[in-house]
Amino acid sequence: MPDSISVSQAMRYNRQIVLPQIDLAGQEALLNASVLVIGVGGLGNAAAMSLATSGVGSLTLVDPDTVETHNLPRQWLFRDDQTGSKKVIAACDTLNQRAPDCQINTVEHAADDDELKDLIQHHDVVLDCTDNAQSRDQINRVSYLARKPLISGAAIRFEGQLFVCQPGSGSSCYACLRTLFEAPDVSCTEAGILSPVVSLTGLHQALLAIKLITGAGNIPVGQLMLFDALTYDWQTFSVPKKPDCNVCSASANVSENK
Ligand SMILES: [Zn+2]
């Protein structure tokens, strides 16, 4: 039986509840929802803060890293005195103070396929907030098999990127996107990142997750959305489903079901 909203929660989230597209039902859906946030860097910080304070009932944060000084300009959940602490523990500390309705769970190591599968199965939406191709491929593959919606974010230099995969919708997956826009795995360490660009991208991931959970508006499934902060342009590209994609094609799913 899902939890219903309390009087104090109705007051706290009033400005969202008055939106007809959210309403009490949408806020209750958020309260009963769980989101898996993989990666607690710039994307995961902004996404987790927005989801938790918006009234999402449960978040699980996964990240093996510790807080470093060069994270602090972008990663707003962390304080100077938390450098050297595990990111998920430092983030949990801040979120517990800011969002009393949100249960925060933490995983302090990188999850292997079996653990990731178990985590994904126990959440409604997956956010990929990682920064490397290997993790992105793993998260896409395991989320798709578990039939859970995946919202991928990426940011580098002045550019942000978003992609939503919803298994069962017939649309493309992140692996289809990767073969179409094959790019070298360059990190922000070498290339740089402007602080608000990564936070904006993480906030968009949170927004898309809230829309998925509440059913408000449309979800741009299978669309690559690119933001360029230098020109202030948004561009959207339809990503076709790759017939021989080893994650989302019919043959991939047949072989997995054997
Ligand atoms: Zn695919």
Boltz pocket constraint, residues with backbone or C-beta under 6 A from the ligand:
constraints:
  - pocket:
      binder: B
      contacts: [[A, 172], [A, 173], [A, 174], [A, 175], [A, 176], [A, 177], [A, 241], [A, 242], [A, 245], [A, 246], [A, 247], [A, 248], [A, 249]]
      max_distance: 6.0
